[in-house]
Amino acid sequence: MIPIAKPIIGPEEKKAVLEVLSSGYLVQGERVEKLEKEFAKYIGVKHCIAVNSGTAALHVALLALGIKKGNEVITSAFSFASSANSILFCDATPVFSDIDPKTFNINPEDIKDKITSKTKCIIPVHLYGQPAEMDQLKNIADEHGLFIVEDAAQAHGAEYKNIKAGSLGNIGCFSFYPTKNMTTGEGGIITTNDDKIAEKARLLRNHGQREQYYHSVLGFNFRMTDILASIGIEQLKKLEKFNKKRVENAKLLTNKLSKIDEIITPFVSPKSKHVFHQYTLRVKSNRISRDVLQKKLYESGVQTRIYYPIPIHKQALYQKLGYKDNMPESEAASKEVLSIPVHPALAEQDLEFICNKINVIMSR
């Protein structure tokens, strides 16, 4: 089976973990601090705050901005649930916006219609590894006095107009889940240039402590361990190489698959460096559905995934909360998208095999 994702863990990561285990200091310590400094330098920001998941990063980011009950936060309807759930964690109200069907990212024009006197923040999601239309989003945010929290969980190293994702808004939030472009196993990180936001985030991730056992605010146990950070330090050294291979693999896939009728290959904005966390097709066929293509590929030995089969506003949780939004582009995408392997562990013959199988299936 050709897997949809494969974390590449080498001897460097294993050696780093053993060094931490031998040190006797396993929780948030020197390795976490080193990862924060090196990731901040890589993204081009003053501060990084490491946490134990991308979801925790979003949660802490919103709390650090003072998001609370009575506030509204606009985000994409087409994303992983954490993009919206983090808003609920703050007792605030998620407001959903539809997507651009070409990029799958939040549509700035749709956002304009969703802003009210209660709106405090926008969370654009850089879906599949391509940054959202940040110039338009920043213009909207500036006009209405709103914060921007970038959900960059899938965009490590992605760029918008040669500026790294995670440095374009007030705060950036990354995930280090095993399928991401770099991993720590589990984990996440917050990026910002704002000293006060960084200070508040550091308090919130560690029980509200400025010093041990002195609690100034209500905080959480969202700390990253040194074990995870040691993996992240080594993964960060390899990130550019990993991304380069993802882009090369994506080019090969597009070259082969763009010739197939009823398949739409990923659009790459000329403003963006797309790092292809996922390579996502749209299947627009009256003969062979997306689900049939997925089944046939699995039978042929190719693992695929649907990111995402149900838009967030249609999830059972949000239906129970009374959401009745109509998001035609998000709903159409959920029925047509199919992500195929693009990760850097793939050999060229793997990519050729995948393309040949799709070609055969779609030509029947």
N, C-alpha and C positions, 0 to 999 in steps of 0.2 A: 504494500500500500504506500503510495506517495502521500505523505502527510500534509495537511493544510498549514501546519507550523511545526518548527523544530528548534527549540533553544539550542544554541551552540555554546556549550560549556567546555572549556579547554583546561589544560593542566594549570594555567595561571590562576583561574578561578578556584580550582581545587586546592592549590597550594595556599592561596590567600585565606580560604576558609579554615584550613588546618592551622595556620598561624594564629588566627583569632581564637580557635578552640584551645590552642596551647597557651595562649596568653592569660586565660582565666577571666578576661573581661569581655563579656558577650553582648551586653546591652548597649544602648546609645553611648558612643564614646568617640575615640580618635578616628576610627574608620568612617563613622557617620559624618564627622566634621570634615574629613578629607573629601568624601564624596560630594558633600554640599559645596565646598570651595571649588572643586574641579568642574562640577556640573554648572555652577554659576558662571565660571569663566567660559565654558563651552557655549552656553546660551547667550551670554553677554549681559548679565544682570548683576546687581550688587549682592543679592541675597538668595540663598536656597535653604529650604527647611524640609528635611527628609521626614517622611511619615511611613506608616505601615501599609498603605494602599493608595491607589489613585482616587478611590471614593473618599477616603479620609482627607486627601489633599483638597478636594472640592468642598467638603464639609467645613474644614478649617478655614479655607479661603473666604467663604461666605461669612462665617462668623467673625473673622478678622475685619471684614468690611462693615460689620454691624447689621447684617441682614437678619431680620426678625419677623415676628408675627405682624401682619398688616402690610408687609412689603410684597411686591411682585417681582419675579425674576423671569426674564424671557429666555427660552432656550429652544433647541431644535427638537422637533417631534420625532426625528429619525436618528436615533443614537442608542447607546446602551443606557439602561434605566438609571444608572448612577448620575447621569447629567441632570436629571430631574429630581431623583430621590434626595440628592444633597440639599436641594431647596426645601423639601419637606422636613429634613432633619433640623432645619433652622426655624421650623414652624411658619415658614413663608409660603407663598403661593406660586407654583410653577405656571407660567403662561407659555403656551406652545406656538412656535412659528414654523411655517412650512419651509421646504428646501428648494434650492436650485436643482432641477433634474439632471443637469450636466455634471455638477461637482458633488452632489449629495450634501452640500453644506447649507447652513441656514441662509435664507433669502432675505437680504437687508430690506427690500421693498415691503415684504410681508411684516417685518418687525415694526415698521412705522405705524401700521394700523393697530398694533397691540399695546402701544405705550399709553399708560394712564398716569394719573397723579400718584399712584402707588408704586409705579415701576422704579426700581432702584439699580438694577443690574441686568446685563446681557451675558449669557454664557454661550458663545459660539463654540461649536465642536469641529475641530479640524479632522473631519472624518476620513478614515482609510489612509491618512498620511498626507493630505493636501490641505493647506491653510484656507480658512474662510476668507471672504472678501473684506479684509480688515480696514482698508481705507474708508469704505462706506460705513462700516460698523462704528469706527471711531468718530466719524462725522455725526452720526446719529447720537452716539453717546455724549459727545461734547455739546450738541445742541440741547439735549434734555438733561444734562447733568447726571449721567449714569456711569456706573462702573462697568468695566469689561473684565470678566474672568475667562481666560482661554482654557477650554477643555482640550488639552494637547496630549491626551492619553495615548493617542495613536500617531503622534507627530514628532518624535524625537529626531532632531536635525532638520526637520522641514523648514522651509523659508518662504517668506512673503516679501517680494522686492528686496531680496538678499539680506533680510533680517530674520533671525531665528524665531520660530514659533515659541511662545512662552515668554517673549520679551516685548510683545506688541500691545498688550493690554495692561491693566493695573496689576493683574496676577495671572500666572500660568500654572496649570496643574497637569502633572505627568503621572502615568502609571508604569510600573516596572513588572507587570504580570508576565508569566513565562512566554506568552506569544508575542510580546512587544518587540520593537526593533532592538532594544536592549532590555535586560532583565536583572532583577535581584531575587527572583523566585516569587515573592510578593513584595509590594512596596510602592511608594509613590514619592513625589517631591513637589514642593511649591516654589515658584520663582517670582521674584518681585524686585523692583528698584526702590520701593517705599520702606523707609526705616521703621515707621510705626506699624505698618502691616506685618513686617517681618517679626518685630518684637512680639506682637499679639499672637501671631501664628506659633511662635516658639513656646509661648505660655500655654496655649490651648492644646498642643500636642502632648504636653507633659504635666498633666494634672494641675495646670495653673501655677506651677512653681517657678519662681525666679531663682530660688535656692532650695535645696532639699528640705522638705517638710514645712515650707512656708508658702502657703497657697493664697494668691492674691485674686484669682478669678476661678470660675468653674471651668475645669479643663478635662481632658480625656487622656487615656493611655493609647496614644497613636504613634508611639515611638518606633523608629526603625532600629533593628539590632545591628551590631557591628558585623555579625555573620553575613547578613544581607548586604550591608554596605560594602563589604570586602569583595563580594561578587560584582556589585555595581561599578566599583572603581576599575576593575579589569574589563568589564563590558564596555564602559565608556571609551576606553582606549581603542576598542575595535569598532565602535559605532559607525564611524565614517566608512570603513571598509564594508561593514554589513550593508549600509545604505547604498553604497555604490553598486554592490552586487544585486540588491533588490531593484534598483533602477535599470541595470543591464538586463535582468530577467524580465522586467516589465516591457522593455523595448522589444525583446525577442517575442514575447507573447503577443504584443500588439501587432507586430509585423505579420505574424501568422494568422491571428484571429480576426483582424480587421477586414479580411477578405471574405469572411463567412457571412452570408445573408442572415438576417434576424438576430445577429449578435452585435451589441454595441460595446466597444472596448472603452476603457477609462479615458475621460477627458482630462488633460493636464493644462491648467491655466498658464499662459505665458508669464504671469506675474509670480508664479510659484515654483518652488522646488518640492516636488511630490516625492515622498520617501517610501511610498508603497508598503505601508503596514499591511494593507490588503490590496490585492488586484481583483477588482470587482467588475464583473460583466453585467450587462442588462440583456435578458433573453426576451425578445419581442417577437414571438412566433405564435401563429395560430395552429401550427402543426405539432410542435414539440414544446411542451411547457418547461418552465424553469425546473420544476420538481422532477419531471421525467429526465431532463438532462442530468440533474444531480444524481438520480438513481442509476442511470446508465454509466455515469463516470465512476460511481462507487463500485459497481459491478466490474468495471474495467481496472480497478485498482488505484483510483484517484480520489482522495478525500477532498471534500469541499465543505463550505459553510455558508449559511445565509445570515448575513449581518445587515438588516435585522428583519425577522419574519413578521413582527408586529410592531408598528410605531408605538412610542411610549404612551400617547394619549388613548390608544386602543387597548392597552394592557388592563388586565382585570382590576388591579389596584386603582388605576385612574378612572376606570368606568365606575367603580364603587364610590369614588370621590365626586362623581357627577360630571366628568369631562365629556362633552358632546361635540368637540371640535371637528371641523371638516378640513382635512389636510390632504388634498388630492394628490399632490406630488409625493409626499411621504408614503401614502397608502399605495400608490402605484409602484413606487420603488420596492416596497416590501414584498410585492408579488413577483418582481422581475429580477432582483439582484442575486448574483451568485459569485462568491469569492472562491478563486482557485489558487493553488499553491504558487507563491512568488518568493519565498524565503531564501536566504543566502546559502542554505545547505543543499539546494537543488543543483543537480548536474544538468548540462545542456541536453543530454538525452532524455532526462525527466521532462523538461519543458517541451521538447519535440514530441514526446509520447502524449503529453496532455493535449497539445494542439491537434495532433492527428486524431485522437479519440473524439474531441469535440467536433472536428470537421466531419468525421464519419457519422457520428450521431445526428448532427444537424442536416446532413445531406440525405438522410433516409426519407 
